[in-house]
Amino acid sequence: MSAVDERAARIAGLRELAAALEANPDLPLPDHRIQHCVLADNDAAGLAKVTRAAELLGTELVVTDGSANTERKFDKITYEVFYVSRQRAADWSALTSYSGAVTPC
């Protein structure tokens, strides 16, 4: 499936979900936040993708320690695009590397 077809299929799926939720008021609503984690080969590419999303959404770009995010509210739904820098990901991995292996005294 091409990237264009994949995009169209995902958008159609979101519309189908909205229709199902509207037609069946007893269905529980999913979380009020939709998040997209940008995957990129390097920090510059990740930042560029989130910057472009902010431009398209007309929202503020927030950059902290090389990581970036932007979000826009659509009534009660928030759509967020974010990128976690390589350093922040490495820091998190190091912080949690002993998780479950060390018991505090």
Rosetta blueprint (number, residue, H / E / L):
1 M L
2 S L
3 A H
4 V H
5 D H
6 E H
7 R H
8 A H
9 A H
10 R H
11 I H
12 A H
13 G H
14 L H
15 R H
16 E H
17 L H
18 A H
19 A H
20 A H
21 L H
22 E H
23 A H
24 N L
25 P L
26 D L
27 L L
28 P L
29 L L
30 P L
31 D L
32 H L
33 R E
34 I E
35 Q E
36 H E
37 C E
38 V L
39 L L
40 A L
41 D L
42 N L
43 D H
44 A H
45 A H
46 G H
47 L H
48 A H
49 K H
50 V H
51 T H
52 R H
53 A H
54 A H
55 E H
56 L H
57 L H
58 G L
59 T L
60 E L
61 L L
62 V E
63 V E
64 T E
65 D L
66 G L
67 S E
68 A E
69 N E
70 T E
71 E E
72 R E
73 K E
74 F E
75 D L
76 K L
77 I E
78 T E
79 Y E
80 E E
81 V E
82 F E
83 Y E
84 V L
85 S L
86 R H
87 Q H
88 R H
89 A H
90 A H
91 D H
92 W H
93 S H
94 A H
95 L H
96 T H
97 S L
98 Y L
99 S L
100 G L
101 A L
102 V L
103 T L
104 P L
105 C L
